[in-house]
């Protein structure tokens, strides 16, 4: 199996997945939860009459962002930030009119949400910089003309691929299915970054070992052999993780479903990018360097 030979196909598949997501983000953006926008969220049990609940909450002068079904006979109501007095009034009116019970309530101010958004962005950027530096240092002894920086940059490009796929998928889901992202999505993104880089490093480490043994004269064949040597290991590890997450998604609670969905998307695309994107990009870069030197 010659994975490097068909690298244009693998890159094309990635573009076919990423481009619709980018278009979706440009047109509709991400549907942000109250963690990022600020506001209040209350979960009520005992009714799934969305129209009636919306009417009661709006009738009390509260701006409603969304009302969603969450499970058996329960709803999540998201609104602009409510004061404690207003919350008690809304809760009482819902209880009197529909005999519902509030099972969860939280409110996030706009200052906290802006700070959280900035922290999330800083975390992802900081993690990416550390990964490049770590890989450049770890692979510093690779035989010339291959550079240790090539490994770090290719790993980050593969990582960026995974993040763009996640964001694009959730932008589309947010527009068509009203799925919101919250602070747990950031946790999932950071987890996926770690998983994706870990898988890529396994492949890159085998390339480094083979470079030391065989030299860099036939780099494309060497990279292909290295990917095939680690192929079953990467696939088996990811598949088992995917099965566990799929079980959690299907049978787990509603509160963790979006978090688990983000992990499912991220791990699937992370496995793909570590095998079909990271190493082929390394080959393209090295071939270009060889032609330039000649």
C-alpha positions as CSV (number, residue, x, y, z in Angstrom):
1,X,0.0,0.0,0.0
2,X,1.5,3.3,-1.1
3,X,-0.1,6.0,0.9
4,X,2.4,8.7,-0.2
5,X,1.6,8.0,-3.9
6,X,-2.0,9.1,-3.4
7,X,-1.3,12.1,-1.2
8,X,-3.2,14.5,-3.5
9,X,-6.3,12.4,-3.0
10,X,-5.9,12.5,0.8
11,X,-5.4,16.3,0.7
12,X,-8.5,16.6,-1.6
13,X,-10.6,14.7,0.9
14,X,-9.5,17.0,3.7
15,X,-10.3,20.1,1.6
16,X,-13.7,18.7,0.7
17,X,-14.5,18.4,4.5
18,X,-12.8,21.7,5.6
19,X,-14.1,24.0,2.9
20,X,-17.9,23.6,3.6
21,X,-17.1,24.1,7.3
22,X,-15.2,27.3,6.6
23,X,-18.1,28.6,4.4
24,X,-20.5,27.8,7.2
25,X,-18.4,29.7,9.7
26,X,-18.2,32.7,7.4
27,X,-21.9,32.7,6.8
28,X,-23.3,31.6,10.1
29,X,-20.5,31.4,12.6
30,X,-20.6,29.2,15.7
31,X,-23.7,29.0,17.8
32,X,-22.2,30.0,21.1
33,X,-23.6,28.9,24.5
34,X,-24.1,31.2,27.5
35,X,-20.5,30.4,28.6
36,X,-19.3,32.7,25.8
37,X,-22.2,35.1,25.2
38,X,-23.4,35.5,28.8
39,X,-27.0,34.9,29.9
40,X,-29.0,32.5,32.0
41,X,-29.9,28.8,31.5
42,X,-32.6,26.8,33.3
43,X,-33.6,23.2,32.8
44,X,-37.1,22.3,33.6
45,X,-38.7,18.9,33.9
46,X,-42.4,18.0,33.4
47,X,-43.2,19.6,30.0
48,X,-42.0,19.6,26.4
49,X,-44.4,22.3,25.3
50,X,-41.9,24.7,23.8
51,X,-44.4,27.3,22.6
52,X,-46.1,27.5,26.0
53,X,-42.8,27.8,27.9
54,X,-41.5,30.4,25.5
55,X,-44.7,32.4,25.9
56,X,-44.6,32.3,29.7
57,X,-40.9,33.4,29.9
58,X,-41.4,36.2,27.3
59,X,-44.5,37.3,29.1
60,X,-42.4,38.1,32.2
61,X,-40.3,40.5,30.1
62,X,-37.3,38.1,29.6
63,X,-35.6,37.8,26.2
64,X,-35.5,34.1,25.2
65,X,-32.5,32.9,23.2
66,X,-33.7,29.3,22.7
67,X,-35.8,26.5,24.1
68,X,-34.7,23.0,23.4
69,X,-35.9,19.5,24.3
70,X,-33.2,17.6,26.2
71,X,-34.7,14.2,27.0
72,X,-37.7,12.6,28.4
73,X,-40.2,15.4,29.3
74,X,-37.6,18.1,29.9
75,X,-36.5,21.4,28.3
76,X,-33.5,23.7,28.5
77,X,-34.4,27.4,28.4
78,X,-31.7,29.9,27.5
79,X,-32.3,33.6,28.0
80,X,-30.5,36.9,28.4
81,X,-29.0,37.3,31.8
82,X,-31.8,37.3,34.5
83,X,-31.6,38.8,38.0
84,X,-32.3,36.5,40.9
85,X,-35.7,38.2,41.5
86,X,-36.7,37.8,37.8
87,X,-35.5,34.1,37.9
88,X,-37.8,33.4,40.9
89,X,-40.7,35.0,39.1
90,X,-40.2,33.0,36.0
91,X,-39.7,29.8,37.9
92,X,-43.0,30.4,39.9
93,X,-45.0,31.2,36.8
94,X,-43.8,28.1,35.0
95,X,-44.5,25.9,38.0
96,X,-48.0,27.4,38.4
97,X,-49.0,27.1,34.8
98,X,-47.3,23.8,33.8
99,X,-46.5,22.1,37.1
100,X,-42.9,21.8,36.0
101,X,-39.9,21.5,38.3
102,X,-36.6,23.3,37.8
103,X,-33.7,20.8,37.9
104,X,-30.8,23.1,37.0
105,X,-30.1,26.9,36.8
106,X,-27.0,28.9,36.0
107,X,-26.2,32.4,34.9
108,X,-23.0,33.9,33.3
109,X,-22.3,37.6,33.1
110,X,-20.9,39.2,29.9
111,X,-17.5,40.0,31.6
112,X,-16.9,36.4,32.6
113,X,-17.9,35.2,29.1
114,X,-15.5,37.6,27.3
115,X,-12.7,36.5,29.6
116,X,-13.5,32.8,29.0
117,X,-13.4,33.3,25.2
118,X,-10.0,35.0,25.3
119,X,-8.6,32.4,27.6
120,X,-9.8,29.6,25.3
121,X,-8.1,31.2,22.3
122,X,-4.9,31.8,24.3
123,X,-4.8,28.2,25.5
124,X,-5.0,26.8,22.0
125,X,-2.3,29.2,20.6
126,X,0.0,28.5,23.6
127,X,-0.4,24.7,23.2
128,X,0.4,24.9,19.5
129,X,3.6,27.0,20.1
130,X,4.7,24.5,22.8
131,X,4.1,21.6,20.4
132,X,6.3,23.1,17.6
133,X,9.1,23.9,20.1
134,X,8.9,20.4,21.7
135,X,9.0,18.6,18.3
136,X,11.8,20.8,17.0
137,X,13.9,20.0,20.0
138,X,13.0,16.3,20.1
139,X,13.8,15.7,16.5
140,X,17.0,17.9,16.5
141,X,19.2,14.9,15.7
142,X,17.5,13.8,12.5
143,X,20.0,13.4,9.6
144,X,20.3,16.2,7.2
145,X,18.9,17.5,4.9
146,X,15.7,16.9,6.8
147,X,15.1,19.6,9.4
148,X,13.6,19.1,12.8
149,X,11.4,22.2,12.3
150,X,9.7,20.4,9.4
151,X,8.3,17.9,11.8
152,X,7.0,20.6,14.1
153,X,5.4,22.7,11.4
154,X,3.7,19.7,9.7
155,X,2.3,18.5,13.0
156,X,0.8,21.9,13.6
157,X,-0.7,22.0,10.1
158,X,-2.3,18.6,10.8
159,X,-3.5,19.9,14.1
160,X,-5.0,23.0,12.5
161,X,-6.8,20.6,10.1
162,X,-8.4,18.8,13.0
163,X,-9.5,22.1,14.7
164,X,-10.9,23.4,11.5
165,X,-12.9,20.2,10.9
166,X,-14.3,20.4,14.5
167,X,-15.3,24.1,14.2
168,X,-16.8,23.5,10.7
169,X,-18.9,20.5,11.8
170,X,-20.2,22.4,14.9
171,X,-20.9,25.5,12.8
172,X,-23.1,23.4,10.5
173,X,-24.7,21.6,13.4
174,X,-25.3,24.9,15.1
175,X,-27.1,26.3,12.1
176,X,-29.3,23.4,11.2
177,X,-29.7,21.6,14.6
178,X,-29.3,24.5,17.0
179,X,-26.3,22.8,18.8
180,X,-24.4,25.3,20.9
181,X,-20.8,25.1,22.0
182,X,-19.8,25.8,25.6
183,X,-16.7,25.7,27.8
184,X,-16.6,21.9,27.6
185,X,-16.1,22.3,23.8
186,X,-12.8,24.0,24.5
187,X,-11.8,21.1,26.8
188,X,-12.7,18.7,24.0
189,X,-10.7,20.8,21.5
190,X,-7.6,20.7,23.8
191,X,-8.0,17.0,24.3
192,X,-8.2,16.4,20.5
193,X,-5.1,18.6,20.0
194,X,-3.2,16.4,22.5
195,X,-4.5,13.1,20.9
196,X,-3.8,14.2,17.4
197,X,-0.3,15.3,18.1
198,X,0.4,12.1,20.1
199,X,-0.7,10.0,17.1
200,X,1.4,12.2,14.7
201,X,4.5,11.9,16.9
202,X,4.3,8.1,16.9
203,X,4.5,8.2,13.1
204,X,7.2,10.9,13.0
205,X,9.3,9.0,15.6
206,X,9.3,6.0,13.3
207,X,10.3,8.2,10.4
208,X,13.2,9.5,12.5
209,X,14.3,6.0,13.5
210,X,14.3,4.9,9.8
211,X,16.1,8.1,8.8
212,X,19.0,7.2,11.2
213,X,19.1,3.6,9.8
214,X,18.5,4.2,6.1
215,X,19.4,7.9,5.4
216,X,17.2,10.3,3.5
217,X,18.0,9.4,-0.1
218,X,14.6,7.8,-0.7
219,X,12.6,9.9,1.7
220,X,9.2,9.2,0.2
221,X,9.6,5.4,0.4
222,X,11.0,5.7,3.9
223,X,8.0,7.8,5.0
224,X,5.5,5.4,3.5
225,X,7.2,2.4,5.2
226,X,7.1,4.3,8.5
227,X,3.4,5.1,8.2
228,X,2.6,1.4,7.3
229,X,4.7,0.2,10.3
230,X,2.6,2.3,12.7
231,X,-0.7,2.0,10.8
232,X,-2.3,-0.8,12.7
233,X,-1.2,0.6,16.0
234,X,-2.8,4.0,15.3
235,X,-6.0,2.6,13.9
236,X,-6.5,0.1,16.7
237,X,-5.9,2.7,19.4
238,X,-8.3,5.2,17.8
239,X,-10.9,2.6,17.0
240,X,-11.1,1.4,20.6
241,X,-11.3,5.0,21.9
242,X,-14.0,5.8,19.3
243,X,-16.1,2.8,20.5
244,X,-16.0,4.0,24.1
245,X,-16.9,7.5,23.1
246,X,-19.7,6.3,20.9
247,X,-21.1,4.3,23.8
248,X,-21.0,7.4,26.0
249,X,-22.7,9.4,23.3
250,X,-25.5,6.9,22.8
251,X,-26.1,5.9,26.4
252,X,-24.6,8.8,28.4
253,X,-26.4,11.8,29.9
254,X,-27.5,14.8,28.0
255,X,-25.2,17.1,29.8
256,X,-22.1,15.4,28.3
257,X,-23.4,14.7,24.8
258,X,-22.0,17.7,23.0
259,X,-18.6,17.2,24.7
260,X,-18.5,13.6,23.6
261,X,-19.6,14.5,20.1
262,X,-16.8,17.0,19.8
263,X,-14.3,14.2,20.9
264,X,-15.8,11.8,18.4
265,X,-15.4,14.2,15.5
266,X,-11.9,15.3,16.7
267,X,-10.5,11.8,17.2
268,X,-11.8,10.6,13.9
269,X,-10.3,13.5,12.0
270,X,-7.1,13.4,14.2
271,X,-6.5,9.8,13.2
272,X,-7.0,10.6,9.6
273,X,-4.7,13.6,9.6
274,X,-1.9,11.8,11.5
275,X,-1.8,9.1,8.8
276,X,-2.9,10.8,5.6
277,X,-1.9,14.4,6.0
278,X,1.1,14.9,8.4
279,X,3.5,12.5,6.8
280,X,2.5,13.3,3.2
281,X,3.0,17.0,3.9
282,X,6.5,16.2,5.2
283,X,7.2,14.3,2.0
284,X,5.9,17.2,-0.2
285,X,8.1,19.7,1.8
286,X,11.2,17.4,1.6
287,X,10.7,16.8,-2.2
288,X,10.5,20.5,-2.7
289,X,13.7,21.1,-0.8
290,X,15.5,18.4,-2.7
291,X,14.4,19.9,-6.1
292,X,15.4,23.4,-4.9
293,X,18.9,22.2,-3.8
294,X,19.5,20.5,-7.2
